[in-house]
Amino acid sequence: MEDKESKQQIPETKHSREVTDRSIVDEIEQSYLDYAMSVIIARALPDARDGLKPVHRRVLYAMWDTGLKSGSKYRKSAAVVGEVLKSYHPHGDMAVYDTMVGMAQWFKMNHPLIDGQGNFGSMDGDPAAAQRYTEARLTPIAEEMLVDIEKNTVEFTPNYDNTLQEPTVLPAKVPNLLLNGTVGIAVGMATNIPPHNLGELCEAIIYLIDNPQATVEELMQFIKGPDFPTGGTIYGIEGIKNAFATGHGKIIVRGDAEIIEEGRGFKIIISSIPFQVNKADLISRIAQLVKEKKIEGIVDIRDESDRIKSIRIVIELKSSAYPKKVLNRLYDLTQLQTAFHINMLALVERIQPRVLNLRAALHEFINHRQDVIKRRVQFDLNRAKERAHILEGLKKALDHIDAIIELIKKSKDRETAAAQLIETYKFSDIQANAILEMRLATLSSLERQKIEDELKEKMKLIEELTAILEKEEKILEIIKNELKEIKDKYAVPRRTKIVATEIGSFRAEDLIPNESVIITLTQGNYIKRVPADSYKKQRRGGKGIIGIVPKEEDRVMQMETANTHDTIYFFTNMGRVFTNKVYDIPTSTRQARGHALVNFIQIDPEERVTAMLVIPQDQPIKDKYFLMGTKDGIVKKTAVEAYSNIRKTGLIAIKLKDKDELRFIKITSGHDFVIMVTKEGKGILFKGDEIRPMGRSATGVIGIRLKENDEVISMDTLEADSEEAKNSFLITTLENGFGKRTLILKNFPQQKRGGYGVIASRNSEKTGRVVEALVTSNANQDIILASKSGQIIRIPIKSVKLLGRDTQGVRLMRLEKDDKVASVTIIAQAPTQAPSSSEPEPPKTTELDINYYNGRK
């Protein structure tokens, strides 16, 4: 019986004889290394010169080679995919089509390289339509990547089956590596390069060409940081500096959001989202957080974005919600804020993965362009020399044209004619073939002048091209000129803003611009913030415009000018003080009623704010005092530092007598003049030194004595013993719209505090009683008057007549029947100097003068 093993023995072949034993460990190790190198070099990492991975390069070259340029008709994406697979990329068709789609999506690339027609996906993660439906062609900037490729400007290599040649790199006039960035995961390494602004890149490269030793810090004068196609805001520049200096870094990106008031509530409008964030997933995440009650105050969320580069996510809030708190929660819990980890890894010299800093990445591009231009110039030079050589032969032929024509006619074949031309007239092979390729009719009609002119032109071109090759400076100048052209043609403004403050030390107020505003407070304790330029200047004596529509029986109590970053101090009828930032008060329209103060400070139900003071963010408070005044004429001076730690529940500011109210707050050095005016037209001027500093819970001392039914309507200060004080005047406004200016030190005698004062205004039934008396030394300002019904007028102070104490004044505002002036405030005029023809016109926003309101002279 035959052995079973002999029956199963494998027949011996020539291949089986070549089998060698090898350790499986060695085999796996070598195979893995081969695989890793293939992924690194041929799939996942971009070339530092053109910023493209092989598949991207093959798609672009195939489209260029088949004539799908920006000026051609669109062609089915399936045809492009088929051409790429057939000629250059023997892999899956979806890999090629996904590559095409990515290069056509505006939210992935700063400057898309493919112009797609049809559904190419969206920011919501919607997939592109099938390749049989969509169409594509190159974009103009993609053509800049390929221009001159036919001039032997780059190396070519055989394709996968050795039937065609494909470029190993593109000529790339555009610094695509940093322009569009890239993401790739290789084996044991990954790249994540953010996109940047084209104009900034061009300027930086030009600077680096002129200054080869330029540092990263110098280059950052031009390239501020990444510039994402989806916009957003980058917080902190340390991550940018690290990435540009070392090739590694982390940056924090936030989507842009704005809080707006609409109706009785607020909305958060998201106008941009961080790069690579799926918009639909972001909205779904917000909805989930609301459902889980991790974010409170949201009643609705809508996506009002369009498909053409516009993002608008509307989040409606409850009327009780605090908008900034909701927005901060969105940043904390959703991808409205993301971290982008930069790793600038690319292939150098085709096969070497290297982490590049900003300077190295730009140098790689410059070196590449130098090589491309040298090869292009050499190509053009060779062509020019070839043509010149032929023209020299034609010029010589003209001297014997009849004999040459006769020789050609008599020759039995082309080879014989060529040999005789070379032997007889000493033409070269090239010249002889050029003559023979011409038709006899053309040869006989040659014009000597045309040939000599063209030859002269070619010789000049040869001289110019040779000079370029001999001097590197000329090549660099060509690169600079090309970059300037690229910038002029394709550069767009930066989309991503950069805030220098790090997110760790970031404060909410860093998001808020410095703006001049007017704060209006009503007797019913409704408050609002309005941009200062909402009130345009008018003539004295007009009716004004609708400034606020208060609730029935509510009246405007106080108006203050401020900056959005200033601090407001609120003083109540119970003698307590609260603080809030101006930017915490929502922006409203002129006609809006405003918002209840209870939304911003924790006052008791029976408590109301009777005075407010705005302190600028840069106001020094050391050695300063709060000067407080009540409606019954009591004054008190307390160090501002005693109120440095005001709790949310408030702090005792003054102890009030029965039925008295704290009405006036100023900041003073403690030595200033104090002037108090009553509604019956009495006024007193005394030195602040007469008021000794007191503690927070003290009651104060008498500033002015009042007669029956009178009360203080104004208290202000002016710096003693100063030129400014000598020119300071009191703007007295009466309830029926009358007013005047009065020089203070010239008309008001200095008295001891506690007296009845002197006449400050001659009241009558026609004028009504005094409602406000303001101190200023600057006549180049405006005043804004607000009536109880909400009418507002803005007039120049210069138009208010300068009169003595014992006068009525002139009409400043014409009021409706039963309406009265309720509040007056001072605002600076916008600059009036005309701009020169070489300078841009200054912005027409209004700059507020807040010196008066904060005791700053």
Order of alpha helices (4+ residues) and beta strands (2+ residues): alpha-alpha-alpha-beta-alpha-alpha-beta-beta-alpha-beta-beta-alpha-beta-beta-alpha-alpha-beta-alpha-beta-beta-beta-alpha-beta-beta-alpha-beta-beta-beta-alpha-alpha-alpha-alpha-alpha-alpha-alpha-beta-beta-beta-beta-beta-beta-beta-beta-beta-beta-beta-beta-beta-beta-beta-beta-beta-alpha-beta-beta-alpha-beta-beta-beta-beta-beta-beta
